[in-house]
């Protein structure tokens, strides 16, 4: 089984520019997604979260 050579392996793919951009578009997050990550006292589960929001 290891001695069999597979000749159908594709090593290069050529895309038209618009096809390439359309494929890359699927990898990018949608603009409606919230990309902001909060940490420290602004995190929802933080003990100081209520104090910070109350003073704002």
C-alpha positions as CSV (number, residue, x, y, z in Angstrom):
1,X,0.0,0.0,0.0
2,X,2.8,2.4,0.7
3,X,4.5,1.8,-2.7
4,X,1.5,3.2,-4.6
5,X,2.1,6.7,-6.1
6,X,-0.9,9.0,-6.3
7,X,-0.7,11.2,-9.4
8,X,-3.8,13.3,-8.7
9,X,-2.3,15.5,-6.0
10,X,-2.9,19.2,-6.7
11,X,0.1,21.4,-5.7
12,X,-1.0,24.7,-7.2
13,X,-4.3,26.5,-7.7
14,X,-4.7,29.6,-9.8
15,X,-7.5,32.0,-8.9
16,X,-8.8,35.1,-10.6
17,X,-8.5,38.1,-8.3
18,X,-12.2,38.4,-7.6
19,X,-12.5,34.7,-6.9
20,X,-9.6,34.9,-4.5
21,X,-11.2,37.9,-2.6
22,X,-14.5,36.1,-2.5
23,X,-12.8,33.1,-0.9
24,X,-11.0,35.3,1.6
25,X,-14.3,37.1,2.5
26,X,-15.6,33.9,4.0
27,X,-12.7,33.8,6.5
28,X,-13.2,37.4,7.8
29,X,-15.7,38.0,10.7
30,X,-18.9,39.8,9.9
31,X,-18.9,43.5,10.8
32,X,-21.9,43.0,13.0
33,X,-20.0,40.8,15.4
34,X,-18.7,42.4,18.6
35,X,-14.9,42.2,18.3
36,X,-14.2,44.1,21.6
37,X,-13.0,42.0,24.4
38,X,-13.2,43.5,27.9
39,X,-10.9,42.6,30.7
40,X,-10.0,43.7,34.2
41,X,-12.7,45.9,35.8
42,X,-14.7,46.2,32.6
43,X,-15.3,42.5,32.3
44,X,-18.9,41.5,33.0
45,X,-17.9,39.0,35.8
46,X,-15.6,41.4,37.6
47,X,-16.2,42.4,41.2
48,X,-15.6,46.1,40.4
49,X,-17.8,46.1,37.3
50,X,-20.8,47.5,39.1
51,X,-18.7,50.2,40.8
52,X,-17.2,51.4,37.5
53,X,-20.6,51.6,35.7
54,X,-22.2,53.3,38.7
55,X,-19.6,56.2,38.6
56,X,-19.9,56.7,34.9
